[in-house]
Amino acid sequence: MSIKNDTIEPVVIIDWKDVAASEASLQNDLLKAFGRDGTGIIAIRNVPGFVEAKRAFLPLAHTLATLPVDLLEATLTDPDSLYNAGWSHGKEKLGDQPDFAKGSFYFNPVTDLPGTEEDRIKYPLSYPKNVWPDIPEFKERAMRIGCIMKDAVIALTRHLDTLAQSQKTAYPPSFLHNAMNGTEKVKARLLYYFPLESDQPQQQKKDFWIGWHNDSGFLTALAGDLYVNHITGTVVECPDPHAGLYVATRRGTFRVEIPPDCMAVQMGECTQIVSGGVFSATPHCVRGISSSKEQPIARVSLPCFVDTPPSFPLCVPRGCDLQEVMDATVPSDRVPPLEKRWTKDGMSFGDFLTKTFSLYYSWNQKDRGQADN
C-alpha cells in the first residue's frame, strides 16, 4: 500500500521533569498525542542519561549485524524461543516470504532470567533467557538504555492513569501503573535495516522496510533512529527526506520525526482497550531509503516493548461500552481489525497476542496478493 503523503507531522514533546513530577498536569499534551486525532506518539526530552546511552549503544548494531553469518547462527540465534531472544534474520515472514530486509536482536533489559520458573514454563515465548554477543560493552550498554527507556514508560503511566480516570469515572486509580510497575515482561528489539537492493519492487522500497502494523502491546518506548554507512559503520545524516517512520491518523498519513535528543512512547492496542478507548493506537510503518552501492545506507532503531504479564485480562472499565474501544481505532485497511483479534472482554493479553500474530500473517499474505495483481 503506497504512501500518498509524506508531510512531516510534529510530535508532541513533553519534558522529563513534568513526567517525573506526579502532580504535573500533562492531560492536554497526552490527549493531543494519544487521543483520537493524535499520532499515537509522544516525545520526552531530557530523560536522564538517555542521549548518552543512545549514542553509546545504537552504533553497535552495525558491529553485530556484520558479524559472520555462521557465527550469528551458531551463537546468537535461539530457535527454542522462536527467535524472541538473540539474533533473528530471515526468521520472520512478510506474508509467506522470509523477511531479509532487517535483522533483530531481542533482549530483556531488566534481567537475564525474567519471570519465575513457572512463568518460563507456562509462557516460554514471553520470558526467554537472554543471549549476548561477544562484543565489548554490548550487554552493559544494552541493559542501560533499555532500563532508562522502561523506567520512563512506567513514570508516564501515572499521567495516563490520571487522564483515563478523568475521562472514565469507573477507571480504577493507578490501574496501568500498578499493572506495569515492576514488570519483567519487557522486550527490547535492536533493529538493523539493511540497505535495500536497487532491484526490489518500488512499492517495497518505499513502504516496507517494516510494513504497516499497530503496536499490539501496552506501551512502546522508542529511541528514535540512526543511519549508518553499511560498509564502514560510520554514522551519517539520512540522505533521503522521504525515509523513516510514517503514521496513519484520522487526519491522513504523515511522516513523523522523533527529535534526536528525545525518546518517545508509542501507544499500544492493549492500553486502548483497558482505557475504554480514551487512547488510540495508530497504524505505522517505516519507509525505506534510496541508497547507492557505493554508499549503502542502513537504519538502526531500538523499540522497547513494556507490557504486563501475559495472563493479564484485557477488560474495559466497568460500565464502558465495548464499542467505545472500537470507535477509538483509526479506520484503516492496513491492519487486521481489532474486533477480529480482541474477541471478548477479559481476554488475556497472551491470547490476544497469539490471535493478533496469526491474523497479521494472513493479512500480510492478502496484501502481498493484492500488490501482485
Summary of the structure (lengths in Angstrom):
residues: 373
radius of gyration: 19.6
end to end distance: 12.6
largest distance: 60.7
contacts: 1244
relative contact order: 0.18
helix: 33%
strand: 23%
